[in-house]
Amino acid sequence: LLPLVLEPTERERLASMRERRAWDVADVVSRMLSRATIVQLPGVDEKSEGESEVSTPAVVPLHERLAQCDARG
């Protein structure tokens, strides 16, 4: 994932370009994992042959990382 970071964030202490990219990747992965959740969606359960809730994994959007969002999200 390191090649995806074209311009890494400036850090207070001196670090190589690769280290700064690695920190940026770790930051994004950490934010993604902290927003992972299970969502209960209405659906059809094939086992019980009726309507039920289906659990599906989801990631809550990272508004601060989306270009179209302002400071308020």
Secondary structure as GFF3:
##gff-version 3
##sequence-region A 1 73
A	DSSP	three_ten_helix	2	4	.	.	.	ID=ss1
A	DSSP	alpha_helix	17	34	.	.	.	ID=ss2
A	DSSP	beta_strand	36	45	.	.	.	ID=ss3
A	DSSP	beta_strand	50	59	.	.	.	ID=ss4
A	DSSP	three_ten_helix	63	65	.	.	.	ID=ss5
###
